[in-house]
């Protein structure tokens, strides 16, 4: 016996859920919905990758500003 009241839906439950979605949205809308869901997931993953990359451009700009201010002080 499982101790959890609710878990991940199994095979029959997923079929019922998919059937209800088909009834709600219709067969013509399902490809459009799945396409937009795929695009959304792609954008989300792209945003995660961009957020995890180091911001080297900001560091380079700061270094250039510091070096130009040092050169101005020498003159």
PDB file of N, CA, C and O in Angstrom:
ATOM      1  N   UNK A   1       0.841  -1.174   0.000  1.00  0.00           N
ATOM      2  CA  UNK A   1       0.000   0.000   0.000  1.00  0.00           C
ATOM      3  C   UNK A   1       0.889   1.240   0.000  1.00  0.00           C
ATOM      4  O   UNK A   1       1.896   1.288   0.706  1.00  0.00           O
ATOM      5  N   UNK A   2       0.516   2.238  -0.789  1.00  0.00           N
ATOM      6  CA  UNK A   2       1.271   3.480  -0.882  1.00  0.00           C
ATOM      7  C   UNK A   2       0.875   4.414   0.256  1.00  0.00           C
ATOM      8  O   UNK A   2      -0.293   4.492   0.639  1.00  0.00           O
ATOM      9  N   UNK A   3       1.853   5.108   0.779  1.00  0.00           N
ATOM     10  CA  UNK A   3       1.568   6.042   1.866  1.00  0.00           C
ATOM     11  C   UNK A   3       1.163   7.415   1.347  1.00  0.00           C
ATOM     12  O   UNK A   3       0.547   8.194   2.074  1.00  0.00           O
ATOM     13  N   UNK A   4       1.503   7.718   0.100  1.00  0.00           N
ATOM     14  CA  UNK A   4       1.144   9.014  -0.471  1.00  0.00           C
ATOM     15  C   UNK A   4      -0.289   8.993  -0.973  1.00  0.00           C
ATOM     16  O   UNK A   4      -0.721   8.026  -1.600  1.00  0.00           O
ATOM     17  N   UNK A   5      -1.022  10.058  -0.697  1.00  0.00           N
ATOM     18  CA  UNK A   5      -2.398  10.140  -1.171  1.00  0.00           C
ATOM     19  C   UNK A   5      -2.428  10.469  -2.660  1.00  0.00           C
ATOM     20  O   UNK A   5      -3.242   9.935  -3.413  1.00  0.00           O
ATOM     21  N   UNK A   6      -1.527  11.359  -3.070  1.00  0.00           N
ATOM     22  CA  UNK A   6      -1.471  11.752  -4.473  1.00  0.00           C
ATOM     23  C   UNK A   6      -0.049  11.578  -4.969  1.00  0.00           C
ATOM     24  O   UNK A   6       0.910  11.932  -4.283  1.00  0.00           O
ATOM     25  N   UNK A   7       0.074  11.041  -6.143  1.00  0.00           N
ATOM     26  CA  UNK A   7       1.392  10.868  -6.744  1.00  0.00           C
ATOM     27  C   UNK A   7       1.340  11.255  -8.203  1.00  0.00           C
ATOM     28  O   UNK A   7       0.402  11.916  -8.646  1.00  0.00           O
ATOM     29  N   UNK A   8       2.322  10.854  -8.930  1.00  0.00           N
ATOM     30  CA  UNK A   8       2.340  11.116 -10.365  1.00  0.00           C
ATOM     31  C   UNK A   8       1.290  10.237 -11.032  1.00  0.00           C
ATOM     32  O   UNK A   8       1.155   9.061 -10.692  1.00  0.00           O
ATOM     33  N   UNK A   9       0.544  10.804 -11.982  1.00  0.00           N
ATOM     34  CA  UNK A   9      -0.472   9.997 -12.661  1.00  0.00           C
ATOM     35  C   UNK A   9       0.174   8.911 -13.514  1.00  0.00           C
ATOM     36  O   UNK A   9       1.204   9.125 -14.153  1.00  0.00           O
ATOM     37  N   UNK A  10      -0.450   7.756 -13.506  1.00  0.00           N
ATOM     38  CA  UNK A  10       0.040   6.632 -14.283  1.00  0.00           C
ATOM     39  C   UNK A  10      -0.524   6.640 -15.690  1.00  0.00           C
ATOM     40  O   UNK A  10      -1.045   7.657 -16.147  1.00  0.00           O
ATOM     41  N   UNK A  11      -0.424   5.512 -16.379  1.00  0.00           N
ATOM     42  CA  UNK A  11      -0.880   5.392 -17.759  1.00  0.00           C
ATOM     43  C   UNK A  11      -2.351   5.695 -17.963  1.00  0.00           C
ATOM     44  O   UNK A  11      -2.684   6.559 -18.774  1.00  0.00           O
ATOM     45  N   UNK A  12      -3.255   5.008 -17.248  1.00  0.00           N
ATOM     46  CA  UNK A  12      -4.686   5.271 -17.463  1.00  0.00           C
ATOM     47  C   UNK A  12      -5.092   6.698 -17.095  1.00  0.00           C
ATOM     48  O   UNK A  12      -5.941   7.293 -17.758  1.00  0.00           O
ATOM     49  N   UNK A  13      -4.493   7.238 -16.053  1.00  0.00           N
ATOM     50  CA  UNK A  13      -4.824   8.601 -15.653  1.00  0.00           C
ATOM     51  C   UNK A  13      -4.378   9.612 -16.711  1.00  0.00           C
ATOM     52  O   UNK A  13      -5.083  10.582 -16.989  1.00  0.00           O
ATOM     53  N   UNK A  14      -3.204   9.378 -17.294  1.00  0.00           N
ATOM     54  CA  UNK A  14      -2.726  10.269 -18.341  1.00  0.00           C
ATOM     55  C   UNK A  14      -3.630  10.229 -19.565  1.00  0.00           C
ATOM     56  O   UNK A  14      -3.869  11.258 -20.196  1.00  0.00           O
ATOM     57  N   UNK A  15      -4.132   9.052 -19.900  1.00  0.00           N
ATOM     58  CA  UNK A  15      -5.053   8.944 -21.037  1.00  0.00           C
ATOM     59  C   UNK A  15      -6.333   9.730 -20.782  1.00  0.00           C
ATOM     60  O   UNK A  15      -6.847  10.390 -21.685  1.00  0.00           O
ATOM     61  N   UNK A  16      -6.845   9.662 -19.569  1.00  0.00           N
ATOM     62  CA  UNK A  16      -8.059  10.408 -19.228  1.00  0.00           C
ATOM     63  C   UNK A  16      -7.790  11.908 -19.310  1.00  0.00           C
ATOM     64  O   UNK A  16      -8.615  12.660 -19.829  1.00  0.00           O
ATOM     65  N   UNK A  17      -6.648  12.342 -18.802  1.00  0.00           N
ATOM     66  CA  UNK A  17      -6.289  13.761 -18.846  1.00  0.00           C
ATOM     67  C   UNK A  17      -6.156  14.235 -20.292  1.00  0.00           C
ATOM     68  O   UNK A  17      -6.664  15.300 -20.644  1.00  0.00           O
ATOM     69  N   UNK A  18      -5.479  13.455 -21.125  1.00  0.00           N
ATOM     70  CA  UNK A  18      -5.333  13.826 -22.533  1.00  0.00           C
ATOM     71  C   UNK A  18      -6.676  13.872 -23.248  1.00  0.00           C
ATOM     72  O   UNK A  18      -6.895  14.732 -24.102  1.00  0.00           O
ATOM     73  N   UNK A  19      -7.570  12.959 -22.909  1.00  0.00           N
ATOM     74  CA  UNK A  19      -8.903  12.946 -23.514  1.00  0.00           C
ATOM     75  C   UNK A  19      -9.686  14.200 -23.120  1.00  0.00           C
ATOM     76  O   UNK A  19     -10.378  14.786 -23.952  1.00  0.00           O
ATOM     77  N   UNK A  20      -9.579  14.608 -21.867  1.00  0.00           N
ATOM     78  CA  UNK A  20     -10.270  15.818 -21.407  1.00  0.00           C
ATOM     79  C   UNK A  20      -9.705  17.053 -22.112  1.00  0.00           C
ATOM     80  O   UNK A  20     -10.458  17.945 -22.504  1.00  0.00           O
ATOM     81  N   UNK A  21      -8.383  17.106 -22.273  1.00  0.00           N
ATOM     82  CA  UNK A  21      -7.765  18.226 -22.986  1.00  0.00           C
ATOM     83  C   UNK A  21      -8.244  18.257 -24.431  1.00  0.00           C
ATOM     84  O   UNK A  21      -8.511  19.328 -24.977  1.00  0.00           O
ATOM     85  N   UNK A  22      -8.352  17.095 -25.048  1.00  0.00           N
ATOM     86  CA  UNK A  22      -8.847  17.010 -26.420  1.00  0.00           C
ATOM     87  C   UNK A  22     -10.275  17.526 -26.515  1.00  0.00           C
ATOM     88  O   UNK A  22     -10.623  18.224 -27.467  1.00  0.00           O
ATOM     89  N   UNK A  23     -11.099  17.186 -25.536  1.00  0.00           N
ATOM     90  CA  UNK A  23     -12.479  17.664 -25.538  1.00  0.00           C
ATOM     91  C   UNK A  23     -12.561  19.173 -25.315  1.00  0.00           C
ATOM     92  O   UNK A  23     -13.391  19.850 -25.923  1.00  0.00           O
ATOM     93  N   UNK A  24     -11.708  19.692 -24.453  1.00  0.00           N
ATOM     94  CA  UNK A  24     -11.754  21.121 -24.146  1.00  0.00           C
ATOM     95  C   UNK A  24     -11.282  21.993 -25.312  1.00  0.00           C
ATOM     96  O   UNK A  24     -11.920  22.994 -25.641  1.00  0.00           O
ATOM     97  N   UNK A  25     -10.179  21.616 -25.927  1.00  0.00           N
ATOM     98  CA  UNK A  25      -9.569  22.475 -26.933  1.00  0.00           C
ATOM     99  C   UNK A  25      -9.886  22.070 -28.365  1.00  0.00           C
ATOM    100  O   UNK A  25      -9.797  22.904 -29.266  1.00  0.00           O
ATOM    101  N   UNK A  26     -10.243  20.841 -28.596  1.00  0.00           N
ATOM    102  CA  UNK A  26     -10.522  20.385 -29.950  1.00  0.00           C
ATOM    103  C   UNK A  26      -9.265  19.907 -30.652  1.00  0.00           C
ATOM    104  O   UNK A  26      -8.148  20.267 -30.281  1.00  0.00           O
ATOM    105  N   UNK A  27      -9.471  19.092 -31.671  1.00  0.00           N
ATOM    106  CA  UNK A  27      -8.344  18.486 -32.380  1.00  0.00           C
ATOM    107  C   UNK A  27      -7.554  19.512 -33.188  1.00  0.00           C
ATOM    108  O   UNK A  27      -6.356  19.329 -33.407  1.00  0.00           O
ATOM    109  N   UNK A  28      -8.199  20.583 -33.633  1.00  0.00           N
ATOM    110  CA  UNK A  28      -7.505  21.575 -34.456  1.00  0.00           C
ATOM    111  C   UNK A  28      -6.547  22.429 -33.634  1.00  0.00           C
ATOM    112  O   UNK A  28      -5.533  22.889 -34.158  1.00  0.00           O
ATOM    113  N   UNK A  29      -6.844  22.645 -32.374  1.00  0.00           N
ATOM    114  CA  UNK A  29      -6.021  23.514 -31.528  1.00  0.00           C
ATOM    115  C   UNK A  29      -4.836  22.790 -30.897  1.00  0.00           C
ATOM    116  O   UNK A  29      -3.870  23.442 -30.500  1.00  0.00           O
ATOM    117  N   UNK A  30      -4.880  21.465 -30.794  1.00  0.00           N
ATOM    118  CA  UNK A  30      -3.816  20.737 -30.094  1.00  0.00           C
ATOM    119  C   UNK A  30      -2.436  20.932 -30.722  1.00  0.00           C
ATOM    120  O   UNK A  30      -1.481  21.169 -29.982  1.00  0.00           O
ATOM    121  N   UNK A  31      -2.277  20.846 -32.052  1.00  0.00           N
ATOM    122  CA  UNK A  31      -0.931  21.090 -32.604  1.00  0.00           C
ATOM    123  C   UNK A  31      -0.428  22.506 -32.323  1.00  0.00           C
ATOM    124  O   UNK A  31       0.757  22.707 -32.059  1.00  0.00           O
ATOM    125  N   UNK A  32      -1.318  23.468 -32.378  1.00  0.00           N
ATOM    126  CA  UNK A  32      -0.936  24.852 -32.096  1.00  0.00           C
ATOM    127  C   UNK A  32      -0.524  25.012 -30.635  1.00  0.00           C
ATOM    128  O   UNK A  32       0.454  25.697 -30.333  1.00  0.00           O
ATOM    129  N   UNK A  33      -1.263  24.386 -29.738  1.00  0.00           N
ATOM    130  CA  UNK A  33      -0.929  24.465 -28.312  1.00  0.00           C
ATOM    131  C   UNK A  33       0.409  23.802 -28.019  1.00  0.00           C
ATOM    132  O   UNK A  33       1.220  24.337 -27.263  1.00  0.00           O
ATOM    133  N   UNK A  34       0.641  22.634 -28.619  1.00  0.00           N
ATOM    134  CA  UNK A  34       1.900  21.933 -28.362  1.00  0.00           C
ATOM    135  C   UNK A  34       3.077  22.696 -28.962  1.00  0.00           C
ATOM    136  O   UNK A  34       4.164  22.701 -28.385  1.00  0.00           O
ATOM    137  N   UNK A  35       2.878  23.336 -30.104  1.00  0.00           N
ATOM    138  CA  UNK A  35       3.928  24.131 -30.728  1.00  0.00           C
ATOM    139  C   UNK A  35       4.296  25.323 -29.838  1.00  0.00           C
ATOM    140  O   UNK A  35       5.475  25.609 -29.628  1.00  0.00           O
ATOM    141  N   UNK A  36       3.292  26.003 -29.326  1.00  0.00           N
ATOM    142  CA  UNK A  36       3.570  27.163 -28.470  1.00  0.00           C
ATOM    143  C   UNK A  36       4.193  26.739 -27.144  1.00  0.00           C
ATOM    144  O   UNK A  36       5.019  27.463 -26.587  1.00  0.00           O
ATOM    145  N   UNK A  37       3.806  25.576 -26.639  1.00  0.00           N
ATOM    146  CA  UNK A  37       4.423  25.062 -25.416  1.00  0.00           C
ATOM    147  C   UNK A  37       5.894  24.747 -25.653  1.00  0.00           C
ATOM    148  O   UNK A  37       6.738  25.046 -24.808  1.00  0.00           O
ATOM    149  N   UNK A  38       6.203  24.148 -26.796  1.00  0.00           N
ATOM    150  CA  UNK A  38       7.593  23.850 -27.134  1.00  0.00           C
ATOM    151  C   UNK A  38       8.429  25.108 -27.273  1.00  0.00           C
ATOM    152  O   UNK A  38       9.569  25.148 -26.811  1.00  0.00           O
ATOM    153  N   UNK A  39       7.874  26.141 -27.907  1.00  0.00           N
ATOM    154  CA  UNK A  39       8.594  27.408 -28.041  1.00  0.00           C
ATOM    155  C   UNK A  39       8.836  28.044 -26.678  1.00  0.00           C
ATOM    156  O   UNK A  39       9.905  28.598 -26.423  1.00  0.00           O
ATOM    157  N   UNK A  40       7.841  27.960 -25.811  1.00  0.00           N
ATOM    158  CA  UNK A  40       7.982  28.533 -24.471  1.00  0.00           C
ATOM    159  C   UNK A  40       9.077  27.828 -23.686  1.00  0.00           C
ATOM    160  O   UNK A  40       9.875  28.474 -23.007  1.00  0.00           O
ATOM    161  N   UNK A  41       9.115  26.503 -23.779  1.00  0.00           N
ATOM    162  CA  UNK A  41      10.156  25.753 -23.081  1.00  0.00           C
ATOM    163  C   UNK A  41      11.536  26.087 -23.640  1.00  0.00           C
ATOM    164  O   UNK A  41      12.502  26.208 -22.887  1.00  0.00           O
ATOM    165  N   UNK A  42      11.625  26.235 -24.956  1.00  0.00           N
ATOM    166  CA  UNK A  42      12.899  26.603 -25.571  1.00  0.00           C
ATOM    167  C   UNK A  42      13.382  27.962 -25.103  1.00  0.00           C
ATOM    168  O   UNK A  42      14.564  28.131 -24.807  1.00  0.00           O
ATOM    169  N   UNK A  43      12.486  28.929 -25.033  1.00  0.00           N
ATOM    170  CA  UNK A  43      12.849  30.266 -24.554  1.00  0.00           C
ATOM    171  C   UNK A  43      13.261  30.233 -23.088  1.00  0.00           C
ATOM    172  O   UNK A  43      14.182  30.940 -22.678  1.00  0.00           O
ATOM    173  N   UNK A  44      12.577  29.413 -22.304  1.00  0.00           N
ATOM    174  CA  UNK A  44      12.912  29.296 -20.885  1.00  0.00           C
ATOM    175  C   UNK A  44      14.317  28.727 -20.711  1.00  0.00           C
ATOM    176  O   UNK A  44      15.103  29.241 -19.915  1.00  0.00           O
ATOM    177  N   UNK A  45      14.634  27.668 -21.452  1.00  0.00           N
ATOM    178  CA  UNK A  45      15.963  27.062 -21.356  1.00  0.00           C
ATOM    179  C   UNK A  45      17.040  28.025 -21.841  1.00  0.00           C
ATOM    180  O   UNK A  45      18.126  28.091 -21.265  1.00  0.00           O
ATOM    181  N   UNK A  46      16.735  28.774 -22.904  1.00  0.00           N
ATOM    182  CA  UNK A  46      17.684  29.757 -23.425  1.00  0.00           C
ATOM    183  C   UNK A  46      17.948  30.838 -22.381  1.00  0.00           C
ATOM    184  O   UNK A  46      19.088  31.264 -22.198  1.00  0.00           O
ATOM    185  N   UNK A  47      16.906  31.276 -21.705  1.00  0.00           N
ATOM    186  CA  UNK A  47      17.056  32.276 -20.657  1.00  0.00           C
ATOM    187  C   UNK A  47      17.870  31.764 -19.485  1.00  0.00           C
ATOM    188  O   UNK A  47      18.645  32.511 -18.887  1.00  0.00           O
ATOM    189  N   UNK A  48      17.695  30.493 -19.154  1.00  0.00           N
ATOM    190  CA  UNK A  48      18.479  29.914 -18.068  1.00  0.00           C
ATOM    191  C   UNK A  48      19.953  29.875 -18.430  1.00  0.00           C
ATOM    192  O   UNK A  48      20.809  30.184 -17.601  1.00  0.00           O
ATOM    193  N   UNK A  49      20.253  29.494 -19.670  1.00  0.00           N
ATOM    194  CA  UNK A  49      21.652  29.435 -20.095  1.00  0.00           C
ATOM    195  C   UNK A  49      22.276  30.817 -20.097  1.00  0.00           C
ATOM    196  O   UNK A  49      23.415  30.982 -19.660  1.00  0.00           O
ATOM    197  N   UNK A  50      21.545  31.814 -20.584  1.00  0.00           N
ATOM    198  CA  UNK A  50      22.075  33.173 -20.617  1.00  0.00           C
ATOM    199  C   UNK A  50      22.276  33.722 -19.215  1.00  0.00           C
ATOM    200  O   UNK A  50      23.215  34.481 -18.976  1.00  0.00           O
ATOM    201  N   UNK A  51      21.418  33.353 -18.298  1.00  0.00           N
ATOM    202  CA  UNK A  51      21.537  33.833 -16.928  1.00  0.00           C
ATOM    203  C   UNK A  51      22.693  33.212 -16.182  1.00  0.00           C
ATOM    204  O   UNK A  51      23.225  33.817 -15.251  1.00  0.00           O
ATOM    205  N   UNK A  52      23.098  32.003 -16.578  1.00  0.00           N
ATOM    206  CA  UNK A  52      24.165  31.324 -15.858  1.00  0.00           C
ATOM    207  C   UNK A  52      25.545  31.648 -16.418  1.00  0.00           C
ATOM    208  O   UNK A  52      26.548  31.313 -15.787  1.00  0.00           O
ATOM    209  N   UNK A  53      25.627  32.293 -17.588  1.00  0.00           N
ATOM    210  CA  UNK A  53      26.917  32.645 -18.158  1.00  0.00           C
ATOM    211  C   UNK A  53      27.508  33.837 -17.413  1.00  0.00           C
ATOM    212  O   UNK A  53      26.773  34.727 -16.988  1.00  0.00           O
ATOM    213  N   UNK A  54      28.821  33.860 -17.251  1.00  0.00           N
ATOM    214  CA  UNK A  54      29.438  35.013 -16.582  1.00  0.00           C
ATOM    215  C   UNK A  54      29.335  36.244 -17.473  1.00  0.00           C
ATOM    216  O   UNK A  54      29.402  36.151 -18.698  1.00  0.00           O
ATOM    217  N   UNK A  55      29.174  37.378 -16.844  1.00  0.00           N
ATOM    218  CA  UNK A  55      29.046  38.636 -17.569  1.00  0.00           C
ATOM    219  C   UNK A  55      30.427  39.230 -17.801  1.00  0.00           C
ATOM    220  O   UNK A  55      30.845  40.143 -17.089  1.00  0.00           O
ATOM    221  N   UNK A  56      31.129  38.713 -18.793  1.00  0.00           N
ATOM    222  CA  UNK A  56      32.484  39.194 -19.063  1.00  0.00           C
ATOM    223  C   UNK A  56      32.460  40.571 -19.700  1.00  0.00           C
ATOM    224  O   UNK A  56      33.420  41.327 -19.550  1.00  0.00           O
ATOM    225  N   UNK A  57      31.404  40.918 -20.399  1.00  0.00           N
ATOM    226  CA  UNK A  57      31.361  42.226 -21.056  1.00  0.00           C
ATOM    227  C   UNK A  57      31.320  43.352 -20.033  1.00  0.00           C
ATOM    228  O   UNK A  57      31.938  44.395 -20.246  1.00  0.00           O
ATOM    229  N   UNK A  58      30.608  43.165 -18.931  1.00  0.00           N
ATOM    230  CA  UNK A  58      30.570  44.195 -17.896  1.00  0.00           C
ATOM    231  C   UNK A  58      31.944  44.370 -17.264  1.00  0.00           C
ATOM    232  O   UNK A  58      32.360  45.493 -16.976  1.00  0.00           O
ATOM    233  N   UNK A  59      32.654  43.255 -17.046  1.00  0.00           N
ATOM    234  CA  UNK A  59      33.989  43.327 -16.473  1.00  0.00           C
ATOM    235  C   UNK A  59      34.943  44.054 -17.415  1.00  0.00           C
ATOM    236  O   UNK A  59      35.773  44.852 -16.979  1.00  0.00           O
ATOM    237  N   UNK A  60      34.815  43.768 -18.725  1.00  0.00           N
ATOM    238  CA  UNK A  60      35.691  44.420 -19.696  1.00  0.00           C
ATOM    239  C   UNK A  60      35.434  45.922 -19.741  1.00  0.00           C
ATOM    240  O   UNK A  60      36.378  46.706 -19.841  1.00  0.00           O
ATOM    241  N   UNK A  61      34.184  46.327 -19.668  1.00  0.00           N
ATOM    242  CA  UNK A  61      33.845  47.753 -19.691  1.00  0.00           C
ATOM    243  C   UNK A  61      34.422  48.441 -18.462  1.00  0.00           C
ATOM    244  O   UNK A  61      34.961  49.543 -18.572  1.00  0.00           O
ATOM    245  N   UNK A  62      34.319  47.815 -17.297  1.00  0.00           N
ATOM    246  CA  UNK A  62      34.862  48.406 -16.074  1.00  0.00           C
ATOM    247  C   UNK A  62      36.380  48.550 -16.174  1.00  0.00           C
ATOM    248  O   UNK A  62      36.934  49.566 -15.754  1.00  0.00           O
ATOM    249  N   UNK A  63      37.055  47.541 -16.727  1.00  0.00           N
ATOM    250  CA  UNK A  63      38.505  47.607 -16.875  1.00  0.00           C
ATOM    251  C   UNK A  63      38.901  48.738 -17.815  1.00  0.00           C
ATOM    252  O   UNK A  63      39.869  49.453 -17.554  1.00  0.00           O
ATOM    253  N   UNK A  64      38.160  48.902 -18.908  1.00  0.00           N
ATOM    254  CA  UNK A  64      38.472  49.972 -19.852  1.00  0.00           C
ATOM    255  C   UNK A  64      38.266  51.336 -19.212  1.00  0.00           C
ATOM    256  O   UNK A  64      39.058  52.252 -19.431  1.00  0.00           O
ATOM    257  N   UNK A  65      37.203  51.475 -18.419  1.00  0.00           N
ATOM    258  CA  UNK A  65      36.942  52.750 -17.753  1.00  0.00           C
ATOM    259  C   UNK A  65      38.052  53.074 -16.764  1.00  0.00           C
ATOM    260  O   UNK A  65      38.487  54.221 -16.662  1.00  0.00           O
ATOM    261  N   UNK A  66      38.510  52.058 -16.037  1.00  0.00           N
ATOM    262  CA  UNK A  66      39.580  52.267 -15.060  1.00  0.00           C
ATOM    263  C   UNK A  66      40.874  52.636 -15.774  1.00  0.00           C
ATOM    264  O   UNK A  66      41.582  53.545 -15.343  1.00  0.00           O
ATOM    265  N   UNK A  67      41.188  51.936 -16.863  1.00  0.00           N
ATOM    266  CA  UNK A  67      42.443  52.213 -17.568  1.00  0.00           C
ATOM    267  C   UNK A  67      42.417  53.589 -18.221  1.00  0.00           C
ATOM    268  O   UNK A  67      43.443  54.270 -18.237  1.00  0.00           O
ATOM    269  N   UNK A  68      41.292  54.014 -18.752  1.00  0.00           N
ATOM    270  CA  UNK A  68      41.230  55.350 -19.357  1.00  0.00           C
ATOM    271  C   UNK A  68      41.291  56.436 -18.295  1.00  0.00           C
ATOM    272  O   UNK A  68      41.857  57.500 -18.543  1.00  0.00           O
ATOM    273  N   UNK A  69      40.727  56.197 -17.127  1.00  0.00           N
ATOM    274  CA  UNK A  69      40.810  57.207 -16.067  1.00  0.00           C
ATOM    275  C   UNK A  69      42.231  57.302 -15.527  1.00  0.00           C
ATOM    276  O   UNK A  69      42.664  58.386 -15.137  1.00  0.00           O
ATOM    277  N   UNK A  70      42.967  56.193 -15.493  1.00  0.00           N
ATOM    278  CA  UNK A  70      44.367  56.221 -15.079  1.00  0.00           C
ATOM    279  C   UNK A  70      45.207  56.992 -16.084  1.00  0.00           C
ATOM    280  O   UNK A  70      46.103  57.742 -15.697  1.00  0.00           O
ATOM    281  N   UNK A  71      44.928  56.817 -17.372  1.00  0.00           N
ATOM    282  CA  UNK A  71      45.676  57.520 -18.407  1.00  0.00           C
ATOM    283  C   UNK A  71      45.397  59.018 -18.341  1.00  0.00           C
ATOM    284  O   UNK A  71      46.291  59.831 -18.573  1.00  0.00           O
ATOM    285  N   UNK A  72      44.151  59.382 -18.022  1.00  0.00           N
ATOM    286  CA  UNK A  72      43.799  60.795 -17.899  1.00  0.00           C
ATOM    287  C   UNK A  72      44.515  61.435 -16.713  1.00  0.00           C
ATOM    288  O   UNK A  72      44.892  62.606 -16.770  1.00  0.00           O
ATOM    289  N   UNK A  73      44.702  60.673 -15.645  1.00  0.00           N
ATOM    290  CA  UNK A  73      45.380  61.192 -14.459  1.00  0.00           C
ATOM    291  C   UNK A  73      46.856  61.459 -14.742  1.00  0.00           C
ATOM    292  O   UNK A  73      47.435  62.384 -14.173  1.00  0.00           O
ATOM    293  N   UNK A  74      47.470  60.659 -15.613  1.00  0.00           N
ATOM    294  CA  UNK A  74      48.891  60.803 -15.923  1.00  0.00           C
ATOM    295  C   UNK A  74      49.161  62.070 -16.718  1.00  0.00           C
ATOM    296  O   UNK A  74      50.247  62.642 -16.621  1.00  0.00           O
ATOM    297  N   UNK A  75      48.200  62.512 -17.494  1.00  0.00           N
ATOM    298  CA  UNK A  75      48.403  63.678 -18.360  1.00  0.00           C
ATOM    299  C   UNK A  75      48.281  64.948 -17.643  1.00  0.00           C
ATOM    300  O   UNK A  75      48.427  66.013 -18.244  1.00  0.00           O
TER     301      UNK A  75
END
